[in-house]
Amino acid sequence: MMVGAAVLAIGISGLIVPNRLADGGLTGVAIVLHYLTGLPVGPAFAVLNLPLLLWALPTQGRRFLVRTLLGVLLVSAWTTALAGLHLPVHDPLLAALYGGLAIGLGIGLILRSGGSTGGTDIIARFGHRRYGWAFSQAYLAMDVAVLAAVAVWVGLPAAMYAWVATYVSGQVVNYVVEGPRRGRVAFLVSDREERIRERITGELGRGATRLEGTGAWTQRRRPVLMVAVSPQEVVRLRNLVTEEDPSAFLIVLPAAEVVGEGFWRADREQA
């Protein structure tokens, strides 16, 4: 969490603020307040989070709130300590890209450590529990509101670059939190299922689960193979299936997390 907060603060204090850009979420609100009032970003971030923490106290649980408070204080302290840092990146697009990378990496490390940076995370959790919002929809709605404020108070170019930084940071967070466990799940229907299954286990070194399916049109019972592979193995799987049965029916879906033999081991997850 300490390292993640430091990296996040470098992105804000060294890249985003010196180039008069912004970010989404409560961090973006703190940055806009800094531009309008001169209030330092670090203290503004902590002050904005305080009422949200008090509001969430009855519903979110003590463990979550303690780790969120720690994450908020670390981010605030590092951002304050690094105020005035200006890395040698003067192009706004590069600053948005590098800043988004640093912010996403920092948030990802904090989340992987079991912490939280508060802000929109608290609001998204509340909306999910109370109204059934999807987390992605809640984050997107709040980012749109913040970046609209950036467009009004800072300018349209800054808002566009802020969108870039927000998108990059979101992608990096996803990769840091879920990257090693991402995979693909393939479902296969073929008359040569047995031969394909042998090649999957022999050449790809992957297991396969044999399911029973019934065609809705033909009412014919046929085996369905389910296979979990890494993203890099999708092409090999597709070529293997096509070689054995060009008329095979193959569906490949993204899997946000694959835990088990040959993939991520559950006992490696941090508490």
N, C-alpha and C positions, 0 to 999 in steps of 0.2 A: 504493500500500500504506500509506503514511503517513496519507493522508486516511481511508482505510477503517478503519485501526486506531483513529484518533481518534474517528470516528463510532461505531464499535462500543463504545468505552470510554465515550462519553457515554451510550449506551443502558444500559450496565451500571451505571456509577457514579452517573449522574444520575437514573435512572428505576427500574431494577429493584431495586437494593440499598436505596435509601432507603425504598422501599415494602415492603420485606421480601418480595420476590418472587424468582423464580428463572428459569432458562432450561434448555434441554436441553443434552445433550452435556457435554464436559469443563468448559465454562464454568459450567454448573449445578453440577457437583461442587465447583468452586472457590468458588462462592457459598455452597453449603451448608456447606462447611468454614469459611468466614468467619463464618457465623451460629453455628456450634457452638464454634469455637475462638478467633475474633477474628483469625485470620490474614488479612492483606490479600488481596484477590481477585487482584490482579496477580501478586505473587510465587507465590501458590498455583497459579495457572494455569500459570506457567512451570515450577514444580517438577513438577507432574503430567505435563507434556508431555515432560520430559527422558527418563524411562525409555522412553517410547513412541518417541522419536526414536532412541535407542540400539538399541532392539529392531528398528526398521524399517531401520536402516542397511544391512544386507546385501542387502535385497530391493528397496528403493524407489528406489535410485539417488541419486547425490550431488546432482544438480541439484534434485530434489524436496526433499531434506532441507535443503539450504541455503536455499531459498525458504521452506520451512516454518519453519525456525529463525528466519529474519528476521521472518516474520509473527507468530510466537509472541512474540518479544522486543518487537516494536512494540506488540502488544496489551497485553502485560504492563506495558510502560513507560507507555503512555497511561492504562491503568486505574489504575496507581499514582499517576500525576501528578494525575489527576482524582478521586482518592479524597476523599470529603467533599462532592463536588458534589451538590447537591439541587435539581433543576429544580422549578418550581412546579406540579407535578402530584401531587395527593394522593389522587385516586380510583384504587383499585387496577386497575380495568378499563382506564381511560385510560392508566395507567402501563404495563400489560401491552401495550396496543396500540402506544403510542408507543415503548416500549422494544423490542418486537419489530421495529418498523419500522426503528429505528436500528441494531439488531444485524444485521438482514438486509441493510440497505444497506451497512454496514461490511464484512460478510463477502463480499458480492457484489463490492464494489470490490477487495478483496484478491484474490479469485479471478480477476477480470477482469485483474488486473495480473500474473497468473501465480504468485501466492503461495498460501499455505494457512495456516489457523489451527491446524493440527495436530489433536490430540485424536481425536475420533471419525473424522475423515477418515483418519487413519493406520490405525485399527482396521478401518474399512470397506474400505479398499484391500487390507489383508491378507486379510480374509474373502473378498473378491471373487476374489483370486488363488488362495488356498489352498482354499477350499470352494465357490467359485462363487456366493456370496451376491450378490443384487442390492444395489446401493448404497442404494436407498431402504429395503430391508428391514433392512439393517445399521444405518442411521441411526435408523429407527423403534424397533428393539429397544433400542438404547442410550438413546434419549430416554425410552422407557418405564421403563427401569431407574432413570435419574436422577430422573425425576419421581415415581416411587414412593418414592424416598428423600426427596424434598421433602415428600411427603404424610406420611411417618412423622415426620420431624424438624422440619418447619416447620409443617405443618398442611394439612388438605384444601383450605381456601380458597386458600392460596398455591399449591398444586399445580394447582388448576383455572386460576388466572390464569397460571401458568407454561405450561400447555398452550396458552393463548391466545397468549402471547408466542412460544412455539416455533413454532406454526402460522404466525403472521404473519411471523416472520423467515424461515421456509422459503419462503413464497410470494414474499417480496421478493427473496430470494437468486435464486430461479428467474427472476424478471423481470429483475433486473439482469444476470445472466449470459446469459440466453437471450432476453430480451424482444424486442430489435430483430430477431431472426432467427426468431421464431415465425411459423407460418403454418398454413394448412389445405391438405390435399390432397383433391381431389374425383375420384371415379371415376364415369363416366356411361355408361349404356347406353341408346341411344335409336334409333328408326327414323329420326329426323330429325337424326342426328348431324352431317351436313354443315352444315345451317343453324345449329345450335347452336354449332358450332365457329366459324363466321363471326362470329356475334354475340359470342362470348367474346373473339376477337381484336380485333374492331372496337369493341365497347362497353366491355369491361373492360380492354382493352389487355394481356391476358395471352396467353401462348403456350399451346399444348396439345399433348400427345403422343398420337398415335393408336396404340393397342395392338390386337392381335387376340385375341379371346376366343371360347370355345366353350361354349355352354350345356350344363350337365351333364344336364339333363332332355331338352331338344329336340335336342341335338347340332348345333345351328345355330351357324355361325360368324358372329359379329357384332363390329363395331368397339367398342372401349372407349376413351373419352377420359379422359386423366389431366391434371388442371389444378391448378396450385399458385396459391393466392390468399391474400391477407391475411385476418385474422379479420373485418375490416370489410367485406370484399367477399362474404362468404358469402351474405348475404341477397339481394344483387343477382344472384349466380349462380343461387341457387335460384329466384328470380322469373323470371329469363330462361329457365331450362330449363322451368319450368312453363308459361310462355306459349307456348313452341314445341311442347312435347310433355307434356301432363298425365300421360301414362302412363310417362314416362321413369323409369328406375331410377337413383337418385343416392345415392352414399355420400360423406359428408364426414368426414374423419379429421383429428385434430390432428397437426401436424408440429412437433416440438420445435425443428427448425432447418431453414431453407430458405436455401441459399446459391446465388447466381447472378443472372442478369439480372433486374432489377426488384425484387430482394430485397437481402439482405446481401451485400456484396462480400468475398470471401475475403481480398483483399489489405489489408483494413482491420483484420484481426485482429491483436492485439498478441502479441508473442512471449512 
